[in-house]
Amino acid sequence: METLQYLSPMGWKAIEIAVTLIVLAILFRWSGVIRYIPNDRLGILEKLWSFRGSVDNGFIALYGEAGFQPGVVRGGLHFFMPFQYAMHRANLVTIPQGQIGYVFARDGEPLPPTQTLASNVDADDFQDVRGFLTKGGQKGPQRKILREGTYAINLAQFIVLTAQSTYAVNLNASEQGLFADMSTLISERNGFEPVVIHDAEDLIGVVTIHDGPALPDGEIIAPTVANNPKDPNFHNNFQDPEKFLNAGGYRGRQLQVLADGSYFLNRIFATVELVEKTIIDVGTVGVVVSYTGRRSADISGQSYRHGELVETGARGVWSTPLLPGKYAFNTYAGNIIIVPTTNFVLKWTKEQFGEHRLDENLSEVSLITKDAFEPVLPLSVVVHIDYMKAPLVVQRFGDIKRLVEQTLDPMVSAYFKNIAQTKTLIELLQERSEIQRKSGDEMREKFNSYSLELQEVLIGTPRASNGQNSIEQILIQLRERQIAVEKVETYKLQEAAAIQERTLREKQALAEQQAKITTSALTIEISENEGKAQLARTRQQAETIQVTAKAEAEKVRLAGLGEADRIKAIALADAERIKATGFADAQKVRAVGLAEAEATEKKVAAFGGPDYQLHSQVLMRFAEAIENGRLPLVPQIQVGGAGGEKGAANGLVEMMLSMLVADRLGRPASPAAVPAPIEQQ
């Protein structure tokens, strides 16, 4: 205070000027006469007072009333009436590449009770608030979305939700909670990004619309509308909600699905569920049971009384099945039942089942034979379904597995139970092939009545149930019997083989001699031909000789006649001479003979008589024979007599000498010297 007392009038003047300037500066600043907006931001004007008063309805002052103004202030210096406007600076709305922004309008026409989102048929420019409101724009969440880019939007009228932030001004606590929940809902649906369906994933998008009129009674799937690009209401896969609704689209799950590609959808308007494509493998067809579509007449025919078949696209069982391939089929609008068209095997065994697993609940058939055995029979049945008859089978039985378990299993089991009651266990084992053939023929007609083709029935070996061994005893007896039968057959075959071998060897020997036989036959034929030639030559020679001989004979005859006459004369002369000489010689011989006889008689008498003479001559002849034949005096091999004393045998020489000596001494020969009769020898 003391300092202020010593200020000069000039000091006081300076202070007053400074205070005045400060006050003026504050007033100027607070009055808002001049405002600066950066180029990357905008200003939202709020009119503090107006001679037109306040806004009666709505939130935006369209006619100069006090309140938020529809226009925005862009970058630069701006001059305003002092103390009339408040400036709210805000950022420009930026939507990144590949993302989506959602708009919520604070002001506009209220939504009707049947409408979920605000329509943007006419009011679709969010940067023109006045135009939006004057064209009947509706408040609340908008159907139209914001794509990539930067927008100068009045954030007093519109709240923009993006993945990064929420663009708005003057949000109170309740609004903050509302838009936070909305942002969370959109994030859970991945709504800030487009729907992308990759081809490699084999997925399709099933769309559910949350706005528009409800489905009619009895319908569960909304039909496809305006899907042709030439249609003026073509909505391009739900990306234009207004055209979809204008074309008559319904809310709810849609029949039309999204295939591969990217789709910018308002997730508040439409949600998407990704499901797998329907793949029908080779060797199968798909029978479609449609839950939606038009009503169609039955085209199954009068003879089929198990249900109706309809045309493709109608409601019911389609008469034409889907062939192998990939299909973007909406599984909420129908069901595809896969039916195998290749031969498939149904196995009545617990441990095994086929590739299609249609027989996983089947087991061996329990039998009771004629002789009270209780075996179980494993069997397999090969079945084929004509692909054009697949809808008939599905309409009649629902699906193939139900057909197998509720129809084929009891039918086949009953058939073989009936067969077993007429056969003994041994007959069941031995006649398996015949039973298999007969069962195939008889059951084929039954399968045909179910639109099935029976290809083959394959019967396994009956076996005992758990805990039983009586069948095994029968099998042991059968094996032993069969072994015995096989032995008999083996022996028969061996015998036949031996006979066959002998025959073969005979034929081989005959074959080996065949060449000789052939050569001999040729030789005989050649000899015969040579003989014939020789005979011809001989005949010719004979004729020549005959002629020559006749000439010679005549010559010889003539010569002989002359010689004969000559010899006859000589012979007569010689005969006379011989006659005379012979008479003289005869007389001489007679005289000599008489002399020798007389001498011999005397010799005989001198040597002991005629027996001695005989023996002497025999010995002389025997000696001459030995000398002329050069035989050994003592033979190398002796012939013994029967019963000789000490086993000794007298030789022939000894016998003769003995006889000679005995005769000489005048006593009979010893028994050993006399040859035994022939009978005794």
C-alpha positions in Angstrom: 0.0 0.0 0.0 2.8 2.3 0.8 4.3 1.6 -2.6 1.0 2.5 -4.3 0.9 5.8 -2.4 4.1 6.9 -4.0 3.0 6.2 -7.6 2.8 9.1 -9.8 -0.3 9.9 -11.9 1.5 8.5 -14.9 2.0 5.2 -13.1 -1.6 5.0 -12.3 -2.5 5.6 -15.9 -0.2 2.8 -17.1 -1.8 0.4 -14.7 -5.2 1.3 -15.8 -4.3 0.8 -19.4 -2.7 -2.5 -18.7 -5.7 -3.8 -16.8 -8.0 -2.5 -19.4 -6.1 -4.3 -22.1 -6.1 -7.5 -20.1 -9.8 -7.3 -19.5 -10.4 -6.5 -23.2 -8.3 -9.5 -24.1 -10.2 -11.7 -21.8 -13.5 -10.4 -23.1 -12.3 -10.8 -26.7 -11.2 -14.3 -26.1 -14.3 -15.2 -24.3 -16.6 -13.6 -26.8 -15.5 -15.9 -29.6 -15.3 -13.3 -32.3 -12.3 -14.9 -34.0 -11.7 -18.7 -34.0 -8.9 -20.7 -35.6 -9.4 -24.3 -36.8 -6.5 -26.4 -37.9 -6.9 -28.1 -41.3 -6.9 -31.6 -39.9 -9.8 -30.8 -37.5 -13.2 -29.2 -37.7 -15.4 -27.1 -35.5 -18.9 -27.9 -34.4 -20.9 -24.7 -33.6 -23.2 -24.4 -30.7 -25.3 -21.3 -30.8 -25.7 -19.9 -27.3 -28.5 -17.4 -27.9 -30.7 -16.4 -30.7 -33.6 -14.1 -31.3 -35.5 -17.2 -32.7 -35.3 -18.9 -29.4 -34.4 -22.5 -28.7 -35.1 -25.7 -30.7 -38.6 -26.9 -30.2 -38.2 -30.5 -31.6 -35.1 -32.5 -32.2 -31.5 -31.9 -31.4 -30.1 -29.8 -34.3 -31.1 -26.2 -34.8 -32.0 -26.1 -38.5 -33.6 -22.6 -38.5 -31.2 -20.5 -36.5 -32.4 -21.4 -33.1 -30.1 -21.7 -30.2 -28.4 -25.1 -30.1 -26.1 -27.2 -32.2 -25.9 -26.0 -35.7 -26.1 -28.3 -38.7 -23.0 -27.0 -40.4 -19.3 -27.5 -39.4 -16.4 -25.1 -39.5 -13.3 -26.3 -41.4 -9.7 -25.2 -41.1 -8.7 -21.5 -40.9 -9.7 -18.2 -39.2 -13.3 -17.6 -38.7 -15.2 -14.4 -37.3 -18.4 -14.7 -35.3 -20.8 -12.5 -33.4 -19.3 -11.9 -29.9 -20.7 -14.1 -27.2 -23.1 -16.0 -29.5 -21.3 -19.2 -30.4 -19.4 -21.9 -28.6 -16.9 -23.8 -30.7 -16.3 -27.6 -30.2 -13.2 -28.8 -32.0 -13.2 -32.4 -33.1 -11.0 -34.6 -35.3 -12.0 -35.7 -38.8 -13.5 -39.2 -38.9 -10.9 -41.5 -40.5 -11.8 -45.1 -41.5 -8.6 -47.2 -42.1 -8.2 -49.3 -45.2 -10.2 -52.5 -45.2 -12.3 -51.5 -42.2 -15.9 -50.4 -41.6 -17.4 -47.5 -39.7 -20.9 -47.5 -38.1 -23.0 -44.3 -37.8 -25.6 -43.5 -35.1 -27.8 -40.4 -35.6 -28.9 -38.4 -32.6 -31.6 -36.5 -34.5 -34.1 -37.4 -37.1 -37.4 -39.2 -37.6 -38.1 -41.8 -34.9 -37.9 -45.5 -36.0 -41.2 -47.4 -36.4 -41.8 -50.4 -34.1 -41.1 -52.9 -36.9 -37.8 -51.3 -38.0 -34.4 -52.1 -36.4 -32.1 -49.7 -38.3 -32.6 -46.3 -39.8 -33.4 -46.2 -43.4 -31.0 -44.4 -45.8 -33.0 -44.5 -49.0 -33.0 -40.7 -49.4 -31.0 -39.5 -46.4 -27.7 -41.2 -47.1 -25.2 -38.3 -46.8 -23.8 -38.1 -43.3 -21.7 -35.0 -44.1 -24.8 -33.0 -44.9 -26.8 -32.8 -41.6 -29.3 -30.4 -43.0 -30.0 -32.5 -46.1 -30.1 -35.6 -43.9 -32.8 -34.2 -41.7 -34.8 -32.4 -44.3 -34.9 -35.7 -46.4 -36.5 -37.6 -43.6 -33.4 -39.2 -42.1 -34.1 -41.4 -39.1 -32.4 -41.3 -35.8 -30.6 -44.3 -34.3 -28.2 -46.8 -35.9 -28.0 -46.4 -39.6 -28.2 -49.1 -42.3 -25.5 -47.5 -44.3 -21.9 -48.0 -43.3 -18.8 -45.9 -43.9 -16.0 -47.4 -46.0 -12.3 -46.4 -46.1 -11.5 -42.6 -46.1 -11.7 -39.4 -44.1 -15.1 -37.7 -43.4 -16.0 -34.2 -42.1 -19.0 -35.2 -40.1 -20.9 -33.2 -37.6 -20.3 -35.2 -34.5 -23.0 -33.5 -32.6 -25.5 -35.1 -34.9 -23.7 -38.4 -35.7 -21.7 -40.7 -33.5 -19.2 -42.8 -35.6 -17.9 -46.1 -34.2 -14.7 -47.5 -35.6 -12.4 -50.3 -34.4 -9.9 -47.7 -33.0 -12.2 -45.1 -31.4 -15.7 -43.6 -31.0 -16.1 -40.2 -32.7 -18.6 -37.9 -30.8 -18.9 -34.7 -28.8 -20.5 -34.0 -25.4 -21.1 -37.6 -24.5 -22.6 -38.0 -21.1 -22.3 -41.1 -19.0 -25.4 -42.9 -20.3 -24.3 -42.3 -23.9 -20.9 -43.5 -23.2 -22.3 -46.8 -21.9 -24.7 -47.1 -24.8 -22.0 -46.7 -27.5 -19.5 -48.9 -25.6 -22.0 -51.7 -25.6 -22.7 -51.2 -29.3 -19.0 -51.2 -30.1 -18.6 -54.4 -28.1 -21.4 -56.1 -30.0 -19.9 -55.1 -33.3 -16.5 -56.3 -32.3 -17.9 -59.7 -31.2 -19.4 -60.1 -34.7 -16.1 -58.9 -36.3 -18.2 -56.1 -37.7 -15.4 -53.6 -38.2 -13.8 -55.8 -40.9 -15.4 -57.2 -44.0 -16.5 -60.8 -44.3 -13.7 -62.7 -46.1 -14.3 -66.2 -47.3 -11.2 -68.0 -48.7 -11.5 -70.6 -51.4 -9.0 -73.0 -49.7 -11.1 -73.2 -46.6 -14.2 -74.6 -48.4 -16.5 -72.5 -46.4 -19.7 -70.6 -47.2 -21.5 -67.8 -45.3 -25.0 -68.3 -44.0 -26.6 -64.8 -43.6 -29.2 -63.8 -41.0 -30.9 -60.5 -41.6 -32.0 -58.5 -38.5 -34.2 -56.0 -40.2 -37.2 -56.0 -42.5 -40.6 -57.7 -42.5 -40.9 -61.0 -40.7 -41.2 -64.4 -42.5 -44.7 -65.6 -43.3 -46.2 -68.4 -41.2 -44.8 -71.8 -42.0 -41.5 -70.5 -43.4 -38.2 -71.0 -41.7 -35.8 -69.7 -44.4 -36.2 -66.4 -46.3 -36.2 -66.9 -50.0 -33.6 -65.4 -52.4 -34.5 -62.0 -53.8 -32.9 -59.7 -56.4 -29.9 -61.9 -56.9 -29.6 -61.0 -60.6 -27.1 -58.2 -61.4 -29.6 -56.9 -64.0 -32.3 -56.5 -61.4 -32.7 -52.8 -60.4 -32.8 -53.9 -56.7 -29.7 -56.0 -57.0 -28.3 -55.8 -53.4 -25.0 -57.5 -54.2 -25.0 -60.1 -51.5 -26.7 -58.0 -48.8 -24.2 -55.2 -49.1 -27.0 -52.8 -50.0 -29.6 -53.2 -47.3 -32.0 -50.7 -48.8 -32.2 -52.5 -52.2 -32.5 -55.8 -50.4 -35.5 -54.6 -48.4 -37.0 -52.8 -51.4 -36.8 -56.1 -53.4 -39.0 -57.8 -50.7 -36.4 -59.4 -48.6 -37.4 -60.8 -45.2 -35.6 -60.8 -41.9 -34.3 -64.1 -40.6 -31.9 -66.7 -41.9 -31.5 -66.4 -45.7 -31.6 -69.1 -48.3 -28.9 -67.3 -50.3 -25.4 -67.9 -49.0 -22.1 -66.1 -49.5 -19.5 -67.8 -51.6 -15.8 -67.1 -51.8 -14.9 -63.4 -51.7 -14.9 -60.3 -49.5 -18.2 -58.6 -48.4 -18.7 -55.3 -46.6 -21.8 -56.0 -44.5 -23.4 -54.0 -41.8 -23.1 -56.5 -38.9 -26.0 -54.8 -37.1 -28.1 -55.4 -40.2 -26.8 -58.9 -41.1 -24.7 -61.5 -39.3 -22.8 -64.2 -41.0 -22.1 -67.8 -39.9 -19.4 -69.7 -41.7 -20.2 -73.3 -42.4 -18.5 -76.0 -44.5 -19.4 -76.6 -48.1 -21.1 -79.8 -48.8 -18.7 -82.2 -50.5 -20.1 -85.3 -52.3 -17.3 -87.7 -53.0 -16.9 -89.9 -56.0 -18.9 -93.1 -55.6 -21.7 -91.3 -53.8 -24.7 -89.0 -54.5 -26.5 -86.6 -52.3 -30.2 -86.8 -51.9 -31.6 -83.4 -51.0 -34.4 -83.0 -48.4 -35.4 -79.4 -48.8 -37.2 -77.6 -45.9 -38.2 -74.6 -48.0 -39.3 -73.8 -51.6 -42.5 -73.9 -53.6 -45.0 -76.6 -53.4 -44.6 -79.2 -56.2 -46.7 -82.1 -57.5 -45.6 -85.6 -56.7 -43.5 -87.1 -59.6 -42.7 -90.5 -58.0 -45.4 -92.3 -60.0 -48.5 -94.2 -59.0 -46.7 -97.4 -58.2 -44.6 -95.8 -55.5 -46.7 -95.3 -52.3 -44.0 -94.6 -49.7 -43.9 -90.8 -50.1 -43.6 -88.0 -52.6 -40.7 -86.9 -54.8 -40.6 -83.3 -56.0 -38.7 -81.3 -58.6 -35.4 -79.6 -57.8 -35.9 -76.4 -55.9 -39.3 -77.4 -54.4 -40.0 -78.4 -50.8 -39.5 -82.1 -50.1 -37.2 -84.9 -51.4 -35.8 -83.9 -54.7 -36.2 -86.6 -57.4 -32.8 -85.8 -58.9 -29.8 -86.4 -56.6 -26.7 -84.2 -56.5 -23.7 -85.8 -58.3 -20.1 -85.8 -56.9 -18.7 -82.3 -56.4 -18.7 -79.3 -54.0 -21.9 -77.4 -53.3 -22.6 -74.1 -51.5 -25.6 -75.7 -49.9 -27.4 -73.9 -47.0 -27.7 -76.7 -44.5 -30.3 -74.7 -42.6 -32.6 -74.8 -45.6 -32.3 -78.6 -46.1 -30.4 -81.7 -45.5 -28.2 -83.7 -47.9 -28.2 -87.5 -47.3 -25.1 -89.2 -48.7 -25.9 -92.4 -50.5 -23.1 -94.7 -51.7 -23.5 -95.7 -55.4 -20.5 -98.1 -55.5 -20.9 -101.6 -54.2 -20.7 -101.6 -50.4 -20.4 -104.5 -48.0 -22.5 -105.1 -45.0 -20.7 -107.3 -42.5 -22.7 -109.2 -39.8 -19.7 -109.4 -37.5 -18.9 -107.6 -34.2 -15.2 -107.1 -34.8 -15.4 -105.6 -38.3 -17.5 -103.1 -40.2 -17.4 -101.5 -43.6 -15.9 -98.2 -44.7 -19.2 -96.5 -44.7 -19.9 -97.7 -41.1 -23.4 -98.6 -42.0 -23.0 -102.0 -40.3 -21.2 -100.9 -37.2 -24.2 -102.2 -35.1 -24.5 -105.5 -36.8 -23.3 -108.8 -35.3 -23.2 -112.5 -36.2 -26.5 -114.3 -36.8 -27.4 -116.8 -34.0 -28.7 -120.1 -35.4 -30.3 -123.2 -34.1 -29.7 -126.2 -36.3 -31.8 -129.3 -36.9 -29.7 -131.3 -34.5 -30.0 -128.7 -31.7 -26.6 -127.0 -32.1 -26.4 -123.3 -31.6 -23.7 -121.8 -33.8 -23.3 -118.2 -34.8 -22.9 -117.4 -38.5 -20.7 -114.5 -39.8 -21.8 -113.3 -43.2 -21.4 -110.4 -45.6 -23.8 -109.0 -48.2 -22.6 -106.9 -51.1 -25.3 -104.3 -52.0 -25.5 -101.7 -54.8 -27.9 -98.7 -55.0 -28.7 -97.2 -58.4 -28.0 -93.5 -58.2 -31.3 -92.6 -59.8 -33.1 -94.8 -57.2 -31.3 -93.2 -54.3 -34.2 -90.6 -53.7 -36.7 -93.5 -53.6 -34.6 -95.3 -50.9 -34.2 -92.1 -48.8 -37.9 -91.2 -49.1 -38.9 -94.7 -47.9 -36.3 -95.3 -45.1 -35.0 -91.9 -44.2 -31.3 -92.8 -44.5 -29.3 -95.9 -45.5 -28.2 -96.7 -41.9 -31.8 -96.9 -40.8 -32.5 -99.1 -43.8 -29.7 -101.5 -42.8 -30.6 -101.7 -39.1 -34.4 -101.7 -39.2 -35.0 -103.7 -42.4 -32.1 -105.6 -43.8 -30.7 -106.9 -40.5 -34.0 -108.6 -39.4 -34.7 -109.8 -42.9 -31.3 -111.4 -43.4 -31.2 -112.8 -39.9 -34.6 -114.4 -40.2 -33.8 -116.0 -43.6 -30.7 -117.7 -42.3 -32.4 -118.8 -39.1 -35.0 -120.5 -41.2 -32.3 -122.2 -43.3 -30.5 -123.5 -40.2 -33.6 -125.2 -38.8 -33.7 -127.5 -41.8 -30.0 -128.5 -41.7 -27.9 -130.4 -39.3 -24.6 -128.8 -38.3 -22.6 -131.1 -40.6 -24.9 -130.3 -43.5 -24.6 -126.6 -42.7 -20.9 -126.9 -42.9 -20.7 -129.1 -46.0 -23.4 -127.4 -48.0 -22.2 -123.9 -47.4 -21.6 -123.1 -51.1 -25.1 -124.4 -52.1 -26.7 -122.4 -49.3 -24.8 -119.3 -50.4 -25.9 -119.7 -54.0 -29.5 -120.3 -53.1 -29.7 -117.5 -50.6 -28.4 -115.0 -53.2 -31.0 -116.1 -55.7 -33.9 -116.0 -53.2 -33.0 -112.7 -51.4 -32.2 -110.8 -54.6 -35.9 -110.4 -55.3 -36.6 -109.1 -51.8 -33.8 -106.5 -52.1 -35.3 -105.4 -55.5 -38.5 -104.6 -53.7 -36.6 -102.1 -51.6 -35.0 -100.5 -54.7 -31.7 -102.2 -53.8 -29.5 -104.5 -56.0 -28.1 -107.5 -54.2 -24.8 -108.4 -55.7 -23.5 -111.2 -53.6 -24.1 -113.1 -50.4 -20.9 -114.4 -48.7 -21.3 -116.9 -45.8 -18.5 -117.4 -43.3 -17.8 -120.6 -41.3 -20.3 -121.2 -38.5 -18.6 -121.2 -35.1 -19.5 -121.9 -31.6 -20.8 -119.3 -29.2 -18.6 -118.2 -26.3 -18.2 -121.0 -23.8 -19.2 -123.9 -26.1 -17.0 -126.6 -27.6 -19.4 -129.1 -28.9 -19.1 -127.7 -32.4 -15.3 -128.1 -32.2 -15.7 -131.8 -31.4 -17.9 -132.2 -34.5 -15.3 -130.4 -36.6 -12.6 -132.7 -35.2 -14.6 -135.7 -36.3 -15.2 -134.2 -39.7 -11.5 -133.5 -40.1 -10.6 -137.1 -39.1 -13.2 -138.4 -41.5 -11.9 -136.2 -44.3 -8.4 -137.4 -43.6 -9.5 -141.0 -44.0 -11.3 -140.2 -47.2 -8.3 -138.3 -48.6 -6.1 -141.3 -47.8 -8.4 -143.6 -49.8 -8.4 -141.1 -52.6 -4.7 -140.8 -52.4 -4.2 -144.5 -52.7 -6.5 -144.6 -55.7 -4.7 -141.8 -57.4 -1.4 -143.5 -56.7 -2.7 -146.7 -58.3 -4.0 -144.8 -61.2 -0.7 -143.0 -61.4 1.2 -146.3 -61.5 -1.0 -147.6 -64.3 -0.7 -144.4 -66.1 3.1 -144.5 -65.7 3.2 -148.0 -67.1 1.1 -147.0 -70.0 3.3 -144.0 -70.5 6.5 -146.1 -70.5 5.0 -148.5 -73.0 4.1 -145.6 -75.2 7.6 -144.2 -74.8 9.1 -147.5 -75.7 6.8 -147.8 -78.7 7.7 -144.3 -79.7 11.4 -145.1 -79.4 10.9 -148.2 -81.6 8.7 -146.4 -84.0 11.7 -145.1 -85.9 13.0 -148.6 -86.3 9.6 -149.8 -87.3 9.4 -147.1 -89.9 12.9 -147.9 -91.2 12.1 -151.6 -91.4 8.9 -150.9 -93.3 10.8 -148.7 -95.7 13.5 -151.3 -96.0 10.9 -154.0 -96.7 9.2 -151.8 -99.3 12.6 -151.0 -100.8 13.6 -154.7 -100.8 10.2 -155.6 -102.3 10.8 -153.1 -105.0 14.3 -154.4 -105.6 13.0 -158.0 -105.6 10.4 -157.1 -108.2 13.2 -155.5 -110.3 15.4 -158.5 -109.7 12.5 -160.8 -110.6 12.1 -158.9 -113.8 15.8 -159.2 -114.6 15.8 -162.8 -113.6 12.8 -163.6 -115.8 14.6 -161.9 -118.7 17.7 -163.8 -117.9 15.7 -167.0 -117.6 14.1 -166.5 -120.9 17.6 -165.9 -122.3 19.0 -169.0 -120.6 16.0 -171.0 -121.6 16.6 -170.3 -125.2 20.3 -170.8 -124.8 19.6 -174.0 -122.9 17.4 -175.4 -125.5 20.1 -174.8 -128.1 22.7 -176.3 -125.8 20.5 -179.2 -124.8 19.9 -180.0 -128.4 23.6 -179.9 -129.0 24.3 -181.9 -125.9 21.6 -184.4 -126.8 23.1 -185.0 -130.2 26.6 -185.2 -128.7 25.3 -187.5 -125.9 23.7 -189.8 -128.4 27.1 -190.3 -130.0 28.9 -190.6 -126.7 26.3 -193.0 -125.4 26.8 -195.3 -128.3 30.5 -195.2 -127.7 30.3 -195.8 -123.9 27.8 -198.6 -124.5 30.3 -200.4 -126.6 33.0 -199.8 -124.0 30.8 -200.8 -121.2 29.9 -204.1 -122.8 33.6 -204.9 -123.1 34.4 -203.9 -119.6 31.5 -205.9 -118.2 32.7 -209.0 -119.8 36.2 -208.4 -118.3 34.9 -207.5 -114.8 32.7 -210.6 -114.8 35.6 -212.8 -115.3 37.8 -211.0 -112.8 35.2 -210.8 -110.1 34.6 -214.5 -110.2 38.3 -215.1 -109.6 38.4 -212.6 -106.8 35.4 -214.0 -105.1 37.0 -217.4 -105.0 40.0 -215.8 -103.4 38.1 -213.9 -100.8 36.2 -217.0 -99.9 39.3 -219.0 -99.3 40.9 -216.2 -97.3 37.8 -215.8 -95.1 37.6 -219.4 -94.4 41.2 -219.4 -93.3 40.7 -216.4 -91.0 37.6 -217.9 -89.5 39.3 -221.0 -88.7 42.2 -219.1 -87.2 39.9 -216.8 -85.2 38.0 -219.7 -83.8 41.2 -221.2 -82.6 42.2 -217.9 -81.1 39.0 -217.6 -79.3 39.2 -221.0 -78.0 42.8 -220.3 -76.9 41.8 -217.0 -75.1 38.8 -218.2 -73.3 36.0 -218.2 -75.8 33.9 -215.6 -77.6 33.2 -213.3 -74.6 36.8 -212.6 -74.3 37.0 -211.8 -77.9 34.1 -209.4 -77.6 35.8 -207.6 -74.7 39.0 -207.4 -76.5 37.5 -205.8 -79.5 35.6 -203.3 -77.3 38.7 -202.3 -75.5 40.5 -201.9 -78.8 37.8 -199.6 -80.1 37.7 -197.7 -76.8 41.5 -197.2 -77.0 41.2 -196.0 -80.5 38.5 -193.6 -79.5 40.6 -192.1 -76.7 43.6 -191.8 -79.0 41.7 -190.2 -81.8 39.7 -187.8 -79.5 42.8 -187.0 -77.4 40.7 -187.4 -74.3 42.3 -187.6 -70.8 42.6 -191.1 -69.5 41.4 -189.9 -66.0 38.4 -187.6 -66.4 38.3 -184.2 -64.7 34.8 -184.7 -63.5 33.8 -188.0 -62.0 30.3 -189.4 -62.0 29.7 -191.3 -58.8 27.4 -194.2 -58.3 24.8 -194.5 -55.6 25.6 -196.1 -52.3 29.3 -196.9 -52.9 31.4 -198.0 -50.0 33.3 -195.0 -48.4 31.9 -192.9 -51.2 34.3 -194.3 -53.8 33.2 -194.7 -57.4 34.7 -197.0 -60.1 35.5 -195.4 -63.4 34.4 -196.8 -66.7 37.9 -198.1 -67.4 38.1 -199.9 -64.1 34.7 -201.5 -64.8 35.9 -202.8 -68.2 39.1 -204.1 -66.7 37.3 -205.7 -63.9 34.9 -207.4 -66.3 37.9 -208.5 -68.4 39.8 -209.9 -65.4 36.7 -211.6 -64.0 36.1 -213.3 -67.3 39.7 -214.3 -67.4 39.6 -215.9 -64.0 36.3 -217.5 -64.7 34.3 -215.8 -61.9 31.5 -213.3 -62.0 32.3 -209.6 -61.8 31.9 -207.8 -58.5 28.7 -205.8 -58.0 30.6 -202.6 -58.0 31.8 -203.3 -61.5 28.3 -204.0 -62.9 26.5 -200.9 -64.0 23.3 -200.2 -62.0 20.0 -200.4 -63.7 18.7 -197.1 -65.1 15.9 -197.0 -62.7 18.4 -197.2 -59.8 20.7 -194.6 -61.3 
